[in-house]
Amino acid sequence: MKTKEDLENKASANEFLRECLHRLKKDFGNVSAVHLSRKLGVPRTTIGRIENREVETPDFINALKIVRAKCNDETVYEFISKFYPQMAATFKAVYSGNTNVPFVSMDSEAFFEDSGTYEFMLMASTKKRFTEQMVLDHYGKRGLAKVNELIEQGILKKQDGAIILAQGNINAGQETVHRLFQNLIAFNYDVSSFANKNNWLTVQYESVDKEKVLPAMMGIMRDANQKIRELLQAPTSRGNDVVWAGLSADTIDKFTSTYNQLTA
């Protein structure tokens, strides 16, 4: 799709998304809405509500999936800025210092989320030299077969004897980060070595006023995220160990309405 011309002529997110859906159906061979729903990972009901003009500004996560499937990164960021300005500000904060890095392709996302392939994707996207021999030594013939399959699909590629991401450096959407984080906690956090090596896992929680606490907490986490990125990217930090870190915060909202009624 055109970058700014298409977007500037649209008065609502719905109008732009309907055009994206129309073109995607044609791209995939005039498929049905059901098929498109499966392809994009967007509920059929959401697609129907967009196509029937029942919602002017659909929920952000599903809207982003639709736009990313059809548009280049420049258009994606323009779309977010125009129709979801609050999310645009959040993106700039979360991806501070990393906003010019493109999103990982939707074809590649599944392999970052899959517990059987995410380590290959991580290794291939670091500065560590990741080779076929390393795959064979640590993952065996089955692992090597999977890596070769990813190369055949154009997800990974060989370059100067190393295996790297075909797309180069990338950012990832929230769903991909969510599942990747789950995999890292489940399979790459060594609980048995806590206090015997430099690993860290902590959870804190309390009943508070989220309108006061969360903005302050987000500021603390953004600062920490930036410092961690700078440390990992510093030339003096180069080495052969793959170190990961993650930050997360949210609320348990299921009791909110009950408490509000009790205190009203």
C-alpha positions in Angstrom: 0.0 0.0 0.0 1.0 3.6 -0.4 2.6 5.1 2.6 1.2 8.5 3.5 -1.3 9.0 0.7 -3.6 6.2 1.7 -3.4 7.1 5.3 -4.0 10.9 4.9 -7.2 10.3 3.0 -8.7 8.2 5.8 -10.9 9.8 8.4 -11.0 6.8 10.8 -9.0 3.7 11.7 -11.9 1.6 10.6 -11.8 3.1 7.0 -8.1 2.3 6.7 -8.4 -1.1 8.2 -11.3 -2.1 5.9 -9.1 -1.2 2.9 -6.3 -3.3 4.3 -8.6 -6.3 4.8 -10.0 -5.9 1.3 -6.5 -5.9 -0.2 -5.3 -8.8 2.0 -8.2 -11.0 0.9 -7.1 -10.3 -2.7 -3.5 -11.0 -1.9 -4.3 -14.4 -0.4 -6.5 -15.4 -3.4 -9.9 -13.9 -2.6 -10.1 -15.9 0.7 -13.0 -15.8 3.1 -13.1 -13.8 6.3 -12.7 -17.1 8.2 -9.5 -17.9 6.4 -8.2 -14.4 6.8 -9.0 -14.6 10.5 -6.8 -17.7 10.9 -4.0 -16.2 8.8 -3.8 -12.9 10.8 -4.6 -14.3 14.2 -7.5 -11.8 14.5 -11.0 -13.0 15.7 -13.5 -13.5 13.0 -16.0 -11.3 14.9 -13.4 -8.4 15.0 -13.0 -8.6 11.2 -16.7 -8.7 10.8 -17.2 -5.6 13.0 -14.6 -3.7 11.0 -16.0 -4.7 7.6 -19.5 -3.8 8.8 -18.3 -0.4 10.1 -19.6 -1.3 13.6 -16.5 0.1 15.4 -14.6 3.3 14.4 -11.4 2.5 16.3 -10.9 -1.2 16.9 -8.8 -2.5 19.7 -5.2 -1.7 19.2 -3.6 -5.2 19.1 -5.9 -6.5 16.4 -5.7 -3.3 14.4 -1.9 -3.5 14.5 -1.9 -7.1 13.2 -4.0 -6.1 10.2 -1.9 -3.1 9.3 1.4 -5.0 9.8 0.2 -7.7 7.5 -0.3 -5.3 4.6 1.8 -2.2 5.2 5.5 -1.3 5.6 6.9 -0.1 8.9 6.7 3.5 8.0 2.9 3.2 7.3 2.5 1.2 10.5 4.0 4.0 12.6 2.0 6.6 10.7 -1.2 4.6 11.4 -0.4 4.4 15.1 0.4 8.1 15.4 -2.7 9.2 13.6 -5.4 6.9 15.1 -3.8 5.7 18.4 -1.7 8.7 19.6 -1.5 7.4 23.2 0.0 4.1 21.9 2.4 6.1 19.7 3.7 7.8 22.8 4.0 4.4 24.6 5.9 3.0 21.6 8.4 5.8 21.7 9.0 5.2 25.4 9.2 1.4 25.2 11.3 1.4 22.1 13.4 4.4 23.0 16.7 4.3 21.2 15.3 1.5 19.0 12.5 3.2 17.0 14.2 2.9 13.7 14.6 -0.8 13.9 11.8 -2.6 11.9 9.3 -5.0 13.3 10.0 -8.7 12.9 8.0 -10.1 9.9 4.8 -11.8 10.8 6.1 -15.0 9.1 9.0 -15.0 11.6 7.1 -14.2 14.8 5.7 -17.7 15.2 9.3 -19.0 15.5 10.2 -16.6 18.2 7.1 -17.7 20.1 7.5 -21.5 19.5 9.3 -23.3 22.4 11.0 -25.6 19.8 12.6 -22.8 17.8 12.9 -19.6 19.8 16.5 -20.4 20.9 17.5 -20.6 17.3 15.9 -17.3 16.5 17.6 -15.6 19.5 21.0 -17.0 18.8 20.7 -16.0 15.1 19.8 -12.4 16.1 22.7 -11.8 18.5 26.3 -10.8 17.7 27.5 -14.3 18.7 28.7 -16.4 15.8 26.0 -19.1 15.5 27.1 -22.0 13.3 25.7 -25.3 12.0 28.3 -27.2 14.2 27.0 -25.4 17.3 23.5 -26.5 16.4 24.6 -30.1 15.9 26.6 -30.1 19.1 23.9 -28.7 21.3 20.6 -29.7 19.6 21.6 -32.8 17.6 20.5 -33.8 14.1 16.9 -32.9 14.8 17.8 -29.4 15.7 20.0 -29.0 12.6 17.1 -30.3 10.5 14.8 -27.6 12.0 17.4 -24.9 11.4 17.8 -26.0 7.8 14.0 -25.8 7.5 14.0 -22.3 8.7 16.8 -21.4 6.2 14.7 -23.0 3.4 11.7 -20.9 4.4 13.8 -17.7 4.3 13.5 -17.0 8.1 17.2 -17.6 8.7 20.1 -17.5 6.3 23.8 -18.4 6.1 26.4 -15.6 5.8 30.1 -16.2 6.0 29.6 -19.6 7.7 27.3 -18.2 10.4 23.5 -18.5 10.7 21.7 -15.2 11.1 18.2 -13.7 10.8 17.3 -13.1 7.2 15.6 -9.9 8.2 18.5 -8.4 10.3 17.8 -6.5 13.5 14.2 -6.4 14.5 11.6 -5.2 17.1 8.8 -7.5 18.1 5.1 -7.0 18.9 3.8 -7.4 22.4 2.2 -10.8 21.8 5.6 -12.2 20.5 7.5 -10.6 23.4 4.9 -12.1 25.8 5.4 -15.6 24.6 9.1 -15.3 24.2 9.4 -14.0 27.8 7.3 -17.0 28.9 9.7 -19.4 27.1 12.8 -17.7 28.6 11.4 -17.9 32.2 10.2 -21.5 31.7 13.3 -23.0 30.0 16.2 -20.5 30.5 15.9 -19.4 34.0 17.9 -21.7 36.3 16.0 -21.8 39.5 18.4 -24.4 41.1 21.3 -22.0 40.7 19.7 -19.0 42.4 22.2 -17.3 44.7 25.0 -19.4 43.2 25.3 -17.4 40.0 24.2 -13.9 38.8 20.5 -14.6 38.0 17.5 -12.8 39.3 13.8 -13.3 39.6 11.5 -11.3 41.8 7.8 -10.4 42.0 6.3 -7.5 44.1 2.7 -6.7 44.5 0.3 -4.7 46.8 -3.2 -3.1 46.7 -2.5 0.5 45.7 -4.0 3.3 43.7 -2.9 2.3 40.2 -3.5 5.8 38.8 -0.7 7.0 41.1 1.6 4.0 41.1 1.7 2.7 37.5 2.9 5.9 35.9 5.7 6.2 38.4 6.5 2.5 37.9 6.5 2.8 34.1 9.1 5.6 34.4 11.3 3.4 36.6 11.1 0.5 34.2 11.7 2.6 31.1 14.9 4.0 32.8 16.0 0.5 33.7 15.2 -0.8 30.2 17.3 1.9 28.6 20.2 1.2 31.0 20.1 -2.5 30.3 20.0 -1.9 26.5 23.0 0.4 26.7 24.9 -2.2 28.8 24.2 -5.0 26.4 25.1 -3.0 23.3 28.3 -1.4 24.7 31.4 -2.5 22.8 33.1 -3.3 26.1 30.4 -5.9 26.9 31.1 -8.1 23.8 31.5 -11.8 24.6 30.2 -15.3 23.8 27.6 -15.5 26.6 24.0 -14.8 25.7 22.4 -12.9 28.6 18.7 -12.0 28.7 16.6 -9.7 30.9 12.9 -8.9 30.9 10.7 -6.4 32.7 6.9 -6.7 33.2 4.2 -5.0 35.2 0.4 -5.0 35.1 -2.7 -5.2 37.3 -5.1 -7.8 38.4 -8.4 -6.1 37.4 -11.0 -8.7 38.1 -11.8 -7.3 41.6 -11.8 -3.6 40.6 -15.5 -3.2 40.0 -16.4 -5.0 43.3 -14.0 -2.8 45.3 -15.3 0.4 43.6 -18.9 -0.6 44.6 -17.9 -1.2 48.2 -16.1 2.1 48.5 -18.7 4.2 46.6 
